[in-house]
Amino acid sequence: DRKSGMPRPIPPQVGIDFDVPGAPLGLYEAPSIAHLSTPKEYRANRKAEWYEADSMGHELRAVYADWLDAAFRDAMEQMGWPVAAYKERGYQLRAEYIALEYKRPALPGDHLAITTSLLGREGRLCSVRHVIRLLSSSDNAELASAEYVYGWVDARGMQSDPPEDWPR
């Protein structure tokens, strides 16, 4: 309300019009995927950049998801599953479930290690755990952790069986 400066309630129809199809946010349980007997672990290093920071000088929390996605693509390459080759064939892995827990902010210039662990694969889905740690501190402080479930989709973004050479 411009006179009082107080926010007006959002009409229910607006929420319906802009709702994303699928499970309501905050109520979605990740699919159960059997874990591998020995999860595979990969590491990617990166530096928090100034252009990723907000006006308070903290790295934007939304950027963490981008970092984790890049770390997962890097892990796939290390596992011998070339992301670009799959994409050329019309396949891509898309995050379908994300539970990201922020513990403390990263600051521009921080050196970070992102550990990506492939926990399990089942059908078109794979379960991944990410941990972001601060390398430039004496205690390697954990900044965030996340549980992801990725699923194969085709070039149109529709659920798809995994490629034939995807390990079963």
C-alpha positions in Angstrom: 0.0 0.0 0.0 1.6 3.2 -1.1 -0.1 5.4 1.5 0.8 3.3 4.6 4.0 1.8 3.2 2.9 -1.6 4.4 2.9 -4.6 2.1 -0.5 -5.8 0.8 -1.4 -9.5 1.0 -0.8 -11.4 -2.2 -4.2 -12.4 -3.6 -4.5 -16.2 -3.7 -5.1 -16.3 -7.4 -1.6 -14.7 -8.0 0.0 -17.5 -6.1 -1.8 -20.1 -8.2 -1.0 -18.3 -11.5 2.7 -18.3 -10.7 3.0 -21.7 -9.0 5.4 -24.1 -10.5 4.0 -27.5 -11.4 5.0 -30.4 -9.2 5.4 -30.8 -5.4 4.8 -27.8 -3.2 8.0 -26.2 -2.1 9.1 -27.4 1.4 6.9 -30.5 1.3 8.8 -32.6 -1.2 10.6 -35.7 0.0 13.5 -36.9 -2.0 13.0 -40.2 -3.8 14.7 -43.1 -1.9 17.7 -44.3 -3.8 19.8 -47.3 -2.6 23.3 -46.1 -1.6 26.5 -47.6 -3.1 28.5 -49.7 -0.8 31.4 -47.3 -1.3 30.3 -43.8 -2.4 32.6 -42.2 -5.0 34.1 -38.9 -3.9 35.4 -36.0 -6.0 36.8 -32.6 -5.2 36.7 -29.3 -7.0 38.4 -26.1 -5.9 37.3 -22.6 -6.6 37.6 -19.1 -5.4 34.7 -17.0 -4.3 34.6 -13.9 -6.6 33.6 -10.3 -5.8 31.0 -10.3 -8.6 29.1 -13.1 -6.8 28.7 -11.0 -3.6 25.7 -9.1 -2.4 25.8 -5.5 -1.0 26.8 -6.8 2.4 30.0 -8.4 0.9 28.8 -12.0 1.3 28.6 -14.5 -1.5 25.0 -14.7 -2.7 23.4 -17.9 -1.4 21.9 -18.5 -4.9 25.4 -18.8 -6.2 26.1 -21.8 -4.0 23.7 -23.9 -6.2 25.6 -22.9 -9.3 28.9 -23.9 -7.6 27.5 -27.3 -6.7 26.1 -27.8 -10.2 29.5 -27.0 -11.7 31.2 -29.3 -9.2 28.8 -32.1 -10.2 29.6 -31.7 -13.9 33.3 -31.7 -13.0 32.8 -35.0 -11.0 31.0 -36.5 -14.0 33.9 -35.7 -16.2 36.3 -37.3 -13.6 34.1 -40.4 -13.6 34.4 -40.7 -17.3 30.9 -39.5 -18.1 31.5 -36.5 -20.4 28.7 -34.0 -19.9 29.1 -32.4 -23.4 29.0 -35.7 -25.2 25.7 -36.7 -23.4 24.2 -33.3 -24.2 25.1 -33.7 -27.9 23.2 -37.1 -27.8 20.2 -35.4 -26.3 20.6 -36.2 -22.6 21.2 -34.1 -19.6 21.1 -34.6 -15.8 18.9 -32.1 -14.1 18.6 -31.5 -10.4 15.2 -32.7 -9.3 15.5 -32.4 -5.6 17.8 -30.0 -3.7 18.1 -29.7 0.1 20.8 -27.0 0.7 21.8 -26.1 4.2 23.8 -22.8 4.6 26.0 -22.7 7.7 28.0 -19.5 7.2 28.7 -17.1 4.3 31.7 -17.2 1.9 33.4 -13.9 1.3 35.0 -12.7 -2.0 38.5 -14.1 -2.2 37.8 -17.2 -0.1 39.4 -20.3 -1.4 36.9 -23.2 -1.3 36.9 -26.9 -1.7 33.7 -28.6 -2.9 33.4 -32.3 -2.2 30.9 -34.2 -4.4 30.0 -37.7 -3.4 28.0 -40.0 -5.6 25.9 -41.8 -3.1 23.8 -44.0 -5.3 22.2 -44.6 -8.7 18.9 -46.1 -9.5 17.1 -46.1 -12.9 17.2 -42.5 -14.2 18.1 -41.0 -10.8 21.4 -40.5 -8.9 21.9 -39.3 -5.4 24.7 -36.8 -4.6 26.0 -35.1 -1.5 28.0 -31.9 -1.7 30.0 -30.1 1.0 31.6 -26.7 0.6 34.5 -26.0 2.9 36.6 -22.9 3.4 40.3 -23.7 2.6 41.7 -20.4 3.8 40.8 -21.1 7.4 42.7 -23.2 9.9 39.7 -25.4 10.6 38.5 -25.9 7.0 35.1 -24.6 8.2 32.0 -26.1 6.5 30.1 -23.3 4.7 27.2 -25.4 3.3 26.1 -28.9 2.6 23.5 -30.3 0.2 21.7 -33.4 -0.8 20.7 -33.5 -4.5 18.9 -36.0 -6.6 19.6 -35.6 -10.3 17.5 -37.2 -13.0 18.1 -37.8 -16.7 16.0 -35.8 -19.1 15.9 -35.6 -22.9 16.5 -32.5 -25.1 12.9 -31.3 -24.4 13.4 -31.5 -20.7 11.1 -34.6 -20.3 12.1 -37.5 -18.0 14.1 -40.0 -19.9 15.8 -43.4 -19.4 19.5 -42.9 -18.8 21.9 -43.3 -21.7 22.8 -47.0 -22.5 26.4 -46.4 -21.3 25.3 -45.0 -17.9 26.6 -47.4 -15.4 23.8 -49.5 -13.9 
